[in-house]
Amino acid sequence: MQTTNPQEWTTSSYSASGCACVEWRVRKAVEVRDSKAGDAGGIATLTPGAWTGFINSFRAMSPEETEVYLNSSRA
């Protein structure tokens, strides 16, 4: 991931697959939002450590486990 402008959002590489997708940008903290809702859906602000933990939790899951997790969080 390389963001040249901190005002720009980086979109998840999974966005094209129709998954629950996120965008993020790095400022003083990491800001995360729903890629479909944009700013209207709200922005979560995470510390760099919390962002790393979030990403690592998904890296440890298989694609099937990730899909089950994401589908269960929408209920």
N, C-alpha and C positions, 0 to 999 in steps of 0.2 A: 504494500500500500504506500502510495506516495501522494501527498496532497500538497500542491504548491501554494494554494491560497487557503488560509484557515477559515474563510467564509464559505468555502465550497464543501459540499457534502460528498462523501465517498459512498457508493452504493455497493451492497453485498454482491459478491459474484454469483450468488444463488438467485438473484432477482429474476433472471430470465426463465427460471424453472417453475415459476408460479408458487413458490414457497412463501411462508411468512417472511418478509424481507425487511431489512433495516438499512439505514444510512447512518454514517457517523462522521463527525469532524472533531478535530483536536484543537482546542483553545487552551485555556488554563486547566481545563478538565476535558474529558471525552463526552461529547454530547451525542445521543442516540435518538433516532426517531423512526417511525414506521415509514417506509419508502412510499407507500401508497397514499398515506394521509398527509405527509409533509408536516409543516408547522401546525396545521389544524389538529393533528392528533396528539400534540404535546411532545415535549423533549425531555428525555431522562438524562441527568448529568451524573457521570461516574468518575471516580478517581482513576488514575491510570492503573492502579493495582486491581480495582474492581473490574475494569474493562478486560485486563489480562485474564483474570479468573473466569469471567464470562466466556471469553473466546476459548480458553483451555477446556472448559467443561463441555463445549460442543465438539472440540477436536477429539476428545476422549470417547465420544459416542459414535456408533455406526450410523450410516445414513438413515436406516430404519428406526433406530432409537431416537434420533433427532426429530424425525417426522412425527413419531408418537408423542414426544414431549411437546412439540409445537402445537399439534392438534389438541392435546389435553389442556393446554394453557388458554385456548380460545373458548373453552366451554364455560 
